[in-house]
Amino acid sequence: MNCPLCKSNGPFRQNSDALKRTLNFCPVCHLVFTGREFLPDQKTEKIRYLEHNNAIDNREYLAWLKSLVKASLRHFSPNMRILDFGCGPVKALAKVLREENYQCLSFDPIFYPLLPEGKFDAIFAIETAEHFFNPKNEFHKLITMLNNKGFLFIATYTWDETTDFTRWHYARDITHVSFYHQNTMKWIESFFGLELIETGEKRTFLFRKLN
């Protein structure tokens, strides 16, 4: 077994979560990941995603999205080509960004599986990275899709040394299979040649591609 992010072969400290899944703690990049036998199939994923209360007319959800991305938008310019990667069943972020005078294309492997061609100046992956079965491959794909000096925005809850995975709400979702530490984000920054920009939000990470 190898870490699906840094490809380390461990040894991995193991624990379990509230769903009785085996969790593996990588000592190199600090990723916590489920055993492959616990990865959900696409039907299970779709059912779970449709349970999310993220309707396009949900003002509370749209306000939450807007507050989440607000600090990052000061680094953007209006003519940027933007992608919402993993948008889910509705294109809510595109609506939020239109209200801020940005145009945003959308992609989701289940609901909008046609990936727009070309490169982007900014890619948003909100509540997406925790679903990655193979984080290294997914991050490589995202960064390859960015123009030089482009931005990658990741929003996900991170774990720390006080986290009890048997009680943590984020580990109670069967589609959440990769859990990141602050040190994981630093590893991603270094390995992929990125610059991590402070957003002031504990659960948001804004990376800039250095070349």
Contacts in CASP RR format, 6 or more apart in sequence:
PFRMAT RR
TARGET T0000
AUTHOR 0000-0000-0000
METHOD contacts of the structure
MODEL  1
MNCPLCKSNGPFRQNSDALKRTLNFCPVCHLVFTGREFLPDQKTEKIRYL
EHNNAIDNREYLAWLKSLVKASLRHFSPNMRILDFGCGPVKALAKVLREE
NYQCLSFDPIFYPLLPEGKFDAIFAIETAEHFFNPKNEFHKLITMLNNKG
FLFIATYTWDETTDFTRWHYARDITHVSFYHQNTMKWIESFFGLELIETG
EKRTFLFRKLN
1 9 0 8 1.000
1 10 0 8 1.000
1 12 0 8 1.000
1 24 0 8 1.000
1 35 0 8 1.000
2 8 0 8 1.000
2 9 0 8 1.000
2 10 0 8 1.000
3 9 0 8 1.000
3 10 0 8 1.000
3 12 0 8 1.000
3 24 0 8 1.000
3 26 0 8 1.000
3 28 0 8 1.000
3 29 0 8 1.000
3 31 0 8 1.000
3 33 0 8 1.000
4 31 0 8 1.000
4 33 0 8 1.000
4 132 0 8 1.000
4 133 0 8 1.000
4 134 0 8 1.000
4 135 0 8 1.000
4 136 0 8 1.000
4 178 0 8 1.000
5 26 0 8 1.000
5 29 0 8 1.000
5 31 0 8 1.000
5 33 0 8 1.000
5 135 0 8 1.000
5 136 0 8 1.000
5 139 0 8 1.000
5 178 0 8 1.000
5 184 0 8 1.000
5 187 0 8 1.000
5 188 0 8 1.000
6 26 0 8 1.000
6 28 0 8 1.000
6 29 0 8 1.000
6 31 0 8 1.000
6 136 0 8 1.000
6 187 0 8 1.000
6 191 0 8 1.000
7 136 0 8 1.000
8 26 0 8 1.000
8 27 0 8 1.000
8 28 0 8 1.000
8 29 0 8 1.000
10 26 0 8 1.000
10 27 0 8 1.000
10 28 0 8 1.000
11 27 0 8 1.000
12 24 0 8 1.000
12 25 0 8 1.000
12 26 0 8 1.000
12 27 0 8 1.000
13 24 0 8 1.000
13 25 0 8 1.000
13 27 0 8 1.000
14 22 0 8 1.000
14 23 0 8 1.000
14 24 0 8 1.000
14 25 0 8 1.000
15 22 0 8 1.000
15 23 0 8 1.000
15 25 0 8 1.000
15 165 0 8 1.000
16 22 0 8 1.000
16 23 0 8 1.000
16 165 0 8 1.000
16 166 0 8 1.000
17 23 0 8 1.000
17 165 0 8 1.000
17 166 0 8 1.000
17 168 0 8 1.000
17 171 0 8 1.000
17 172 0 8 1.000
18 165 0 8 1.000
18 166 0 8 1.000
18 167 0 8 1.000
18 168 0 8 1.000
18 171 0 8 1.000
18 172 0 8 1.000
19 38 0 8 1.000
19 171 0 8 1.000
19 172 0 8 1.000
19 174 0 8 1.000
21 34 0 8 1.000
21 35 0 8 1.000
21 38 0 8 1.000
22 34 0 8 1.000
22 35 0 8 1.000
22 38 0 8 1.000
23 32 0 8 1.000
23 33 0 8 1.000
23 34 0 8 1.000
23 35 0 8 1.000
23 165 0 8 1.000
23 171 0 8 1.000
23 179 0 8 1.000
24 32 0 8 1.000
24 33 0 8 1.000
24 34 0 8 1.000
24 35 0 8 1.000
25 32 0 8 1.000
26 32 0 8 1.000
26 33 0 8 1.000
28 187 0 8 1.000
29 183 0 8 1.000
29 184 0 8 1.000
29 187 0 8 1.000
29 188 0 8 1.000
30 180 0 8 1.000
30 181 0 8 1.000
30 183 0 8 1.000
30 184 0 8 1.000
30 187 0 8 1.000
31 135 0 8 1.000
31 178 0 8 1.000
31 179 0 8 1.000
31 180 0 8 1.000
31 181 0 8 1.000
31 184 0 8 1.000
32 159 0 8 1.000
32 165 0 8 1.000
32 178 0 8 1.000
32 179 0 8 1.000
32 180 0 8 1.000
32 181 0 8 1.000
33 135 0 8 1.000
33 177 0 8 1.000
33 178 0 8 1.000
33 179 0 8 1.000
34 177 0 8 1.000
34 178 0 8 1.000
38 174 0 8 1.000
38 177 0 8 1.000
39 133 0 8 1.000
39 177 0 8 1.000
40 48 0 8 1.000
40 174 0 8 1.000
40 175 0 8 1.000
40 177 0 8 1.000
42 110 0 8 1.000
44 174 0 8 1.000
44 175 0 8 1.000
45 110 0 8 1.000
45 131 0 8 1.000
45 175 0 8 1.000
46 110 0 8 1.000
48 173 0 8 1.000
48 174 0 8 1.000
48 175 0 8 1.000
49 88 0 8 1.000
49 89 0 8 1.000
49 110 0 8 1.000
49 111 0 8 1.000
49 175 0 8 1.000
50 89 0 8 1.000
52 88 0 8 1.000
52 89 0 8 1.000
53 61 0 8 1.000
54 61 0 8 1.000
54 88 0 8 1.000
54 89 0 8 1.000
54 90 0 8 1.000
54 92 0 8 1.000
55 61 0 8 1.000
55 90 0 8 1.000
55 92 0 8 1.000
56 62 0 8 1.000
56 90 0 8 1.000
56 91 0 8 1.000
56 92 0 8 1.000
56 95 0 8 1.000
58 92 0 8 1.000
61 92 0 8 1.000
62 92 0 8 1.000
62 95 0 8 1.000
62 96 0 8 1.000
65 92 0 8 1.000
65 93 0 8 1.000
65 96 0 8 1.000
65 126 0 8 1.000
66 96 0 8 1.000
66 99 0 8 1.000
66 100 0 8 1.000
68 126 0 8 1.000
68 155 0 8 1.000
68 201 0 8 1.000
68 204 0 8 1.000
69 93 0 8 1.000
69 96 0 8 1.000
69 97 0 8 1.000
69 124 0 8 1.000
69 126 0 8 1.000
69 153 0 8 1.000
69 204 0 8 1.000
71 199 0 8 1.000
71 200 0 8 1.000
71 201 0 8 1.000
71 204 0 8 1.000
71 206 0 8 1.000
72 151 0 8 1.000
72 153 0 8 1.000
72 197 0 8 1.000
72 199 0 8 1.000
72 204 0 8 1.000
72 206 0 8 1.000
73 100 0 8 1.000
73 102 0 8 1.000
75 151 0 8 1.000
75 197 0 8 1.000
75 206 0 8 1.000
75 208 0 8 1.000
76 82 0 8 1.000
76 102 0 8 1.000
76 121 0 8 1.000
76 122 0 8 1.000
76 151 0 8 1.000
78 101 0 8 1.000
78 102 0 8 1.000
80 102 0 8 1.000
80 120 0 8 1.000
80 121 0 8 1.000
80 122 0 8 1.000
81 103 0 8 1.000
81 105 0 8 1.000
81 119 0 8 1.000
81 120 0 8 1.000
81 121 0 8 1.000
81 122 0 8 1.000
81 147 0 8 1.000
82 97 0 8 1.000
82 102 0 8 1.000
82 103 0 8 1.000
82 104 0 8 1.000
82 105 0 8 1.000
82 120 0 8 1.000
82 121 0 8 1.000
82 122 0 8 1.000
82 123 0 8 1.000
82 124 0 8 1.000
83 104 0 8 1.000
83 105 0 8 1.000
83 106 0 8 1.000
83 107 0 8 1.000
83 116 0 8 1.000
83 120 0 8 1.000
83 122 0 8 1.000
83 123 0 8 1.000
83 124 0 8 1.000
83 145 0 8 1.000
84 91 0 8 1.000
84 93 0 8 1.000
84 94 0 8 1.000
84 104 0 8 1.000
84 105 0 8 1.000
84 106 0 8 1.000
84 107 0 8 1.000
84 124 0 8 1.000
84 126 0 8 1.000
85 107 0 8 1.000
85 123 0 8 1.000
85 124 0 8 1.000
85 125 0 8 1.000
85 128 0 8 1.000
85 142 0 8 1.000
86 106 0 8 1.000
86 107 0 8 1.000
86 108 0 8 1.000
86 109 0 8 1.000
86 125 0 8 1.000
86 126 0 8 1.000
86 128 0 8 1.000
87 93 0 8 1.000
87 94 0 8 1.000
87 106 0 8 1.000
87 107 0 8 1.000
87 108 0 8 1.000
87 111 0 8 1.000
87 112 0 8 1.000
88 108 0 8 1.000
88 110 0 8 1.000
88 111 0 8 1.000
88 112 0 8 1.000
89 108 0 8 1.000
89 111 0 8 1.000
91 104 0 8 1.000
91 106 0 8 1.000
91 112 0 8 1.000
93 104 0 8 1.000
93 106 0 8 1.000
93 124 0 8 1.000
93 126 0 8 1.000
94 104 0 8 1.000
94 105 0 8 1.000
94 106 0 8 1.000
97 103 0 8 1.000
97 104 0 8 1.000
98 104 0 8 1.000
104 124 0 8 1.000
105 116 0 8 1.000
105 120 0 8 1.000
106 112 0 8 1.000
107 113 0 8 1.000
107 114 0 8 1.000
107 115 0 8 1.000
107 116 0 8 1.000
118 145 0 8 1.000
119 145 0 8 1.000
119 146 0 8 1.000
119 147 0 8 1.000
120 145 0 8 1.000
120 146 0 8 1.000
120 147 0 8 1.000
120 150 0 8 1.000
121 146 0 8 1.000
121 147 0 8 1.000
121 150 0 8 1.000
121 151 0 8 1.000
122 146 0 8 1.000
122 150 0 8 1.000
122 151 0 8 1.000
122 152 0 8 1.000
122 153 0 8 1.000
123 142 0 8 1.000
123 145 0 8 1.000
123 146 0 8 1.000
123 151 0 8 1.000
123 152 0 8 1.000
123 153 0 8 1.000
124 153 0 8 1.000
124 155 0 8 1.000
125 142 0 8 1.000
125 152 0 8 1.000
125 153 0 8 1.000
125 154 0 8 1.000
125 155 0 8 1.000
126 153 0 8 1.000
126 154 0 8 1.000
126 155 0 8 1.000
127 155 0 8 1.000
127 156 0 8 1.000
128 154 0 8 1.000
128 155 0 8 1.000
128 156 0 8 1.000
129 135 0 8 1.000
129 138 0 8 1.000
129 154 0 8 1.000
129 156 0 8 1.000
129 178 0 8 1.000
129 180 0 8 1.000
130 156 0 8 1.000
130 157 0 8 1.000
130 170 0 8 1.000
130 173 0 8 1.000
130 175 0 8 1.000
130 176 0 8 1.000
130 177 0 8 1.000
130 178 0 8 1.000
130 179 0 8 1.000
130 180 0 8 1.000
131 175 0 8 1.000
131 176 0 8 1.000
131 177 0 8 1.000
131 178 0 8 1.000
132 138 0 8 1.000
132 139 0 8 1.000
132 177 0 8 1.000
132 178 0 8 1.000
133 177 0 8 1.000
133 178 0 8 1.000
135 178 0 8 1.000
139 188 0 8 1.000
139 192 0 8 1.000
140 192 0 8 1.000
142 152 0 8 1.000
143 152 0 8 1.000
143 192 0 8 1.000
143 194 0 8 1.000
143 209 0 8 1.000
146 152 0 8 1.000
146 209 0 8 1.000
147 209 0 8 1.000
148 209 0 8 1.000
148 211 0 8 1.000
149 208 0 8 1.000
149 209 0 8 1.000
149 210 0 8 1.000
150 208 0 8 1.000
150 209 0 8 1.000
151 206 0 8 1.000
151 207 0 8 1.000
151 208 0 8 1.000
151 209 0 8 1.000
152 194 0 8 1.000
152 206 0 8 1.000
152 207 0 8 1.000
152 208 0 8 1.000
152 209 0 8 1.000
153 204 0 8 1.000
153 205 0 8 1.000
153 206 0 8 1.000
153 207 0 8 1.000
154 185 0 8 1.000
154 204 0 8 1.000
154 205 0 8 1.000
154 206 0 8 1.000
154 207 0 8 1.000
155 203 0 8 1.000
155 204 0 8 1.000
155 205 0 8 1.000
156 180 0 8 1.000
156 203 0 8 1.000
156 205 0 8 1.000
157 170 0 8 1.000
157 203 0 8 1.000
158 179 0 8 1.000
158 180 0 8 1.000
158 181 0 8 1.000
158 182 0 8 1.000
158 184 0 8 1.000
158 185 0 8 1.000
158 202 0 8 1.000
158 203 0 8 1.000
159 165 0 8 1.000
159 168 0 8 1.000
159 170 0 8 1.000
159 179 0 8 1.000
159 180 0 8 1.000
159 181 0 8 1.000
160 181 0 8 1.000
160 182 0 8 1.000
165 171 0 8 1.000
165 179 0 8 1.000
170 176 0 8 1.000
170 179 0 8 1.000
171 179 0 8 1.000
185 196 0 8 1.000
185 205 0 8 1.000
186 196 0 8 1.000
188 194 0 8 1.000
188 207 0 8 1.000
189 195 0 8 1.000
189 196 0 8 1.000
189 207 0 8 1.000
192 207 0 8 1.000
193 209 0 8 1.000
193 210 0 8 1.000
193 211 0 8 1.000
194 207 0 8 1.000
194 208 0 8 1.000
194 209 0 8 1.000
194 210 0 8 1.000
195 207 0 8 1.000
195 208 0 8 1.000
195 210 0 8 1.000
196 205 0 8 1.000
196 206 0 8 1.000
196 207 0 8 1.000
197 206 0 8 1.000
197 207 0 8 1.000
197 208 0 8 1.000
199 205 0 8 1.000
199 206 0 8 1.000
END
